[in-house]
Amino acid sequence: MNFIDYSTILIVNDIEATLAELLPNYPIHSTRIIKNEEKEEFLLIQATLAIKEAYIASSEKKYIFLCGSTFRKEAQNSLLKILEEPPKNVVFIIITNSKSSLLPTIYSRLPYKYLKKSVLKNESLLDLNKLDLKDIYNFLKDNQKISKNEAKDIVESILIKVNRQKIKLSHKELDFFSKSIKLLELNSRPINVLTTLLLSLANQKNKH
């Protein structure tokens, strides 16, 4: 990935992989990475740190990376003013997994690059042979704010995994996949559609 010299939003598949690719292009002494080390959500405490860092004067350009799979609403609201009128020499680069994790007021202030590669090329990370309620809960928690199209990609990737793991499904069970796509097309909530699909797969596993 090329060096980015202006405030922007990056929509990516993997935040850590994106950082690993980008950071070698930036001077270490004038680059700051602000993220929640305990979980993937960017909270108000991280926003406060970012604002304090931005106001530390620097004669050189300073690059502040704000990273989170989701961004808490109050954190975004606190960042609005500084994103619109950043201090001199400060560049903000927001890295997140989904456009829907950002408020329109944030999204409208900065240009963005959509760098996500379709998960259709990859099979789901879920191990469907060992699928349990904890796996489903964690997966849904990680994907609670995805868009309709992202949910469709996930449905397709799970089907790829079904075939790869040679999981035998009945016609009725396979029909869940096409029904899921149709429901998403009709603007059903993505999280509800994925919940139904994954629970049906877990029930199927328990029958065998």
N, C-alpha and C positions, 0 to 999 in steps of 0.2 A: 504494500500500500504506500502511496506517495505521501510526502510531507504535506501537511495541511497547515496553512499559515493564517487562517482566519477563523473566527468563531463559527461553529457549525454543529449539527447533530448528525451522528452516525447511527444508522439502524443496522444491527449486525446479528449474526447467528450466535457468535461466541465472544463475549466481552474480553475475557482474558487472552484469547488468541489474537484478538484485534490489538490489544495493548502490546502484546509481545511483538507484533509486526510493526507497530507504529513507533514505539519508544526509541528504538535505535536511531531514528531520524532526528531526535530532539536533544538539545543540550541538557545534560542531567541537572546542572545547577539552576536552571530556570524552568524546570518542568515539575509540576505537582500532580499527584494522582489522588483524588478524593473519592473514597467508596466506603461502604459499610463492610467491615472485615468479618462481621458475625453472620450476616445474611445478605441477600442480594438486593434488598430494597434500600433506596437512597432516602434517608430520613432528614428531618429538620436539623439534626445535629451536624450532618454532613454539609448541608446547605450553609449553615452558620460558619463552619470552617472554611468553606469556599469563599464566602464573602470577606472574612478576615484576611485570608491569603491574598485575595485580589487587591485589597487596600494596602498591602505592604509594598511600599514604593520600590520600583525597580527601573534602572536606566536602560535595561535590555528588555526585549519582549519576553513575557512570562506566559507559559502554556499551562492551563489548569484543566485537567481531565476530570469530568464528573461522570462516574460510572454506576450504573444500576440497572438490573433487569426491569425493575419498576421504580417509580419516583413518587413518594408520598405527596399528596396534594399540597399540604402546608409547606413542604420543602420547596416545591415549585413556585408557590406564591411568593415565598421570601426571596427567590432568585430573580423574579421578574424585572425589577428595576435595574439590577446590576447587569443583567443580560442585555437590556435595552440600551443602557449607557455605561458600558464597562470603563473602569479606570484606564488611563493611558498605558499602552504597551501590554495589556492583558488580553489573552485569547482563551475563550472557553470552548472546550470540545466535549460535548455530551455524547456518551456512548451507552446505548440501550438496545434491548432486544425487540422492542415493538413501538411503533408510532402511537398506538393507543395508550401506552403508558404515560404519555405526555399530554398536558393540558393544551388546548388550542392556543391559549395565550402564550405559551412557551414556544409551541411549534411555529407560530406565525412570526416570531421575532428573529429566528435564525434560519439560514439555508440548511438543507439536509442532504445527505447522501444515503440512498437505500442500498446497502451492501449485502443484504441477506441473500443467501443462495437457497433456492427451493429445497425444502427437506424431501421433496419427491426423489431426489437423487440418493437419499440416504434412508436406510431403514430406521424405524423407531428405536430409541435407546432402551425402551422398556423390554424386559425379558418376559415375554408372554407366557412362557412355560412355568414361570415362578410368580406370576402376577398375584398380588394380594392387596388387601384394602389399604395397607400402609403405602405400597407403591403407587396405587391409584391416587390416594390423598396427596402425596408429595408431587406427583406429576401434574395434577389439577391445580395445586397451589402455585407451581412454577409457571403455569400457562393460563392463569385466571383472567388475564387482560388481553388475550390474543384477538386478532381480527377474524372475520369470517373466512377470508382467504387463507390465513395461517392455519385455522382449524381444519380447513379442507385438506391442506398439505399434510397435516398430522394424521388425519383419517387415512389418507393414501399411504403414508409411511408405515402406519400400523398394519395395513393390509400387506404391504411388502414384507413386513416382519413375520406375519402369519404364514406366508408362503415360504419364507426363508427357514423358519423353524419347523416347517412341515406340520403345522397344526391343522387337524382335520375339523372343518366346520360344516354344519348342515347347510342346506340351501337357505333355510330360515335365518340361520346365524350369519351367513354371508350377506343376506339381504339387509342386515343392520348397517352395513357399510354404505350401500347405495341410499338407504333411507337417511342416514346421517348427512350425506352430501346434499340430498334434497331439502332436508330441514335447514341446513345452513344457507342454502340458496333462498329459502323463504324467510331468512333473517331470524331464525331461532337463535337464542343465546348460545354462543360457541361452547361455553363452559358446561351448559346443560346437555348439549349434544354429546360432548366427549365423555361426560360422566355416565350417561346411559350406555354408550358404546363400550367403555372399559368395564363397567359392571357386568354387562352381558358376556364379555369375554372371560371375566373372572368366574362367573357362574358356569360357563361352558367348561372351563378347566376343572372345576370342582366336580363336575358330573363324570369325568373320565378317570 
